[in-house]
Amino acid sequence: WRVVLEAGTKISFSFQQFVTYYLLSTVFYRIVQVWSLEDISRTIYSGTFSNWLLKPLFYLKIDLAHNFGLKVTRLITIIPIFLLIEFFYKKDFIFTITGGNLLILIISLVLAFFLYLIMENSFALLSFWTEQLDKFNEVYYVINNFFSGGVLPLALLPGGLKTVMGFLPFRYLLSFPLEISMNLLTVKEIIQGLSIELGWIVFFTIMYFWLLPKGLRRYTDIGR
């Protein structure tokens, strides 16, 4: 991006904003990321999903605890790397969010985590209807990485495409918290974004509890 900017290409982001965006994205992504889709689909295929059903806790709570544990351990490894890179780019790293916006940022990250969790759990239940979900997983991860803003800031996309992205759930997994942290949104846009994010959480929660009993009726523990 430095080369692109130095070549005189007109972009709405400065180099400092790019540095801040990608540095923060490494930490934010670890905060919100879950590993439910691959893990749960694997347990369904292998037949070990039965072990989850026999436990006194609802398996969604077990998955929540599992992802939280993974999150803590992976944050421990990524924070030193973040601090090292920030040291070399400290003149270009601009993180000035304070007060009310900081609270809103924390709320958006918490909501992003729960959206990520319930969305991947909902998609994982498709394993009850298909022998292999690998191809779906691959397509999902590519779409998720791009549409969430992991590849490039969604703010750089053309207006029409950016508008469409704003109504998809992927933006709220990463791009939305980053936009809040960089003060790129108005109060109205933040309220609208949080409303859409909550709407997607409700949607996937309904989808999850609709698919689960139907999937369990199809589930057969034959082992592999």
N, C-alpha and C positions, 0 to 999 in steps of 0.2 A: 504494500500500500504506500510505503514511502516513495518507492520508485514511480508509482502511478501519479502521486501528488506532485513530485518533483518534475515530472514530464509535462505538467501544466494541465492535466485532466481536471475538469470541474466536477468536484464531488462535494456533497453537502457535509461530509465529515472532515475534520482536521486530523492531522497525524496524532495529536494528543488524544483526540476522541477514539481513534482506532486503538491506540495503546491501552487506554482505559477500558474500552469495550472488551478486548480480548483477554486482558489480565483478569478483569472481574468475571468474565464468562467461565474461566477455568475453575474459580471457586464456586460461583453460583451453580454451575452445572453439577458439581459434586454434592451441593446441598440439596438439590431437587431430584437428582437422578435416582431411579429405582432399577432393579434387575428382576422384575416380577415375570415379564412375558416369557423369557427364555427358561427361567427356573421352574415356573408352574407348569408350562407346557411339557417340560421334560418329566416332571413327576407324574403327570397324567399318562404320558406314553409308557413310562416304565412300570406303572402300577403302584408306585410308592405314594401316590396321592391318597391312598387308603389310610396310610399312617396319619396323615393330617386330619382326616375325618374322624379318627378314633380318639383324638386328643380332646381334652375338656374345653380348650379354647377354640373359638371359631378361627378357621385357618387364615382369614384375612388379618386377624390380629397377630397371628404368628408371622405372617409375611411382613406386616408393618414392623415388628420387632427385628426381624431378620434384615430388612433394608436399613433400618436405623443403625444397627450395629455395623453394617458394611459402610454406611455413610461416615460414621465416626472414624473408623480405621482409615478410610481413603482420604478423608480430610486431613488427617494427621500427616499423610505423605505428601499431599498437594500443597499445603500451606508453606512449608519451607521452600519449595520450588517457586511458589508465587512471590515470596519475600525476596528470594534471590533475583528473580527477573525484575521485580519492582525496584530493587536497588540500582540496577543498570539503567532503568528507564524512569527513575523517580522525577526527573524534570518534566517528563511528558505525561506522567500519570496524574490525572486530576479527578479526585474523588472528594467532593465538597458537600455531599448531602448531609443535612442535619435536621434536628427537630421532628416536625410532623412527617416530613417526607421519609425520614429514616424508619419511623413506625410503619408507614404505608409500605415501604420496601420489605420490611420483615413480614408483614401480613401477606404480601404478594408471593414471597418465597415459600411461606408455609402453605398457602393455597396451591402453589405450583407443585409442591411435593405431593399433596393429597390428590391433585388432578392427575399427576403422573402415575401414582399408585393405583387409583381406581380405574384409570384408562387401560393400563397394561394388564391389570387383573381381568378386566372385561374382555380384552382381546385374547388373553390366554385361555379363556373358557371355550373359545372356538376349537380348541384341541379335542373336545368331546365329540366333535362332528367330523374331524379329518385326521387321517393317519399321520400327516406331516404338516407342520406349520412353519418349517424352515424358510421357505420362499417368502411367505407372508412376513416373517420376522425381518428378512433382509430388506424387503421393500419398505417396511415400516420404519426401520432404523435410518434408511437413506432419506425418506420423506421427513421424518422427525428431525434429523440433523439439519436439513436445509430450511424447513418451514419454521423451526424454532429459533432460527438466527444463529445456529452454531457455525455455519459456513461463512456467512457475511451478515452484517447488520440489515435487518429488514427495512430500516429507514432509507436505505439506498435503492430499494426497488421502485419501479415505476408506480405512479399513483394508484392505478386501477388494481394492480397485483397486490400492492401493499394493503389496499382496502379489503380485498378478499382474505388475505392473511390474517387481518384483524378479527375476522369472524371464525377462524379455525382454532382448534384447541392448542395446536403446537406452539403458537406465538407465546402463550402464557406459561409455557414450561421454562423459557429462558429469556427470550427477547423482551418481554414485558417488564420483568424485574430490572433488567439492564437499562431499559429506557427510563424507568423511574429513578434509578441510581444516578443516571447522567443528566437528570433534569430536562429530558427531551419532551415531556408530556405536560399538557395543561391539566388543571384540576378536573375539568369536564372529561378529558380523555382518560384520566386515571379512574374516575368513577365508572365510566363506560366500560373500561377494560376489566375492572374488578367484577362488574355485573356479568359480563360475558364469561369470565372465568368461573364464577359461581354457577352460572347456568350450565356450563359444560360438566362441572362436578356433579350437579344434580342429574344431568342426562346420563352420564356414565354409571352413576350409582343405581339409577333405575334400570339401565341396561344390564348391569351386573346381577342384580337380584332377580331379574327376569330370566336371564340365561342360566344361572346357577342351578335351580331346581330341575330345569329341562335337561341340562347337561348331566346331572347326577343320575337321572333316570336312564341315561344311555351308557353311563360309565360301567365298565367291566374290568375288574382287576385280574388280568391274565398274566401280567408280568412279561418282561422281555429280557 
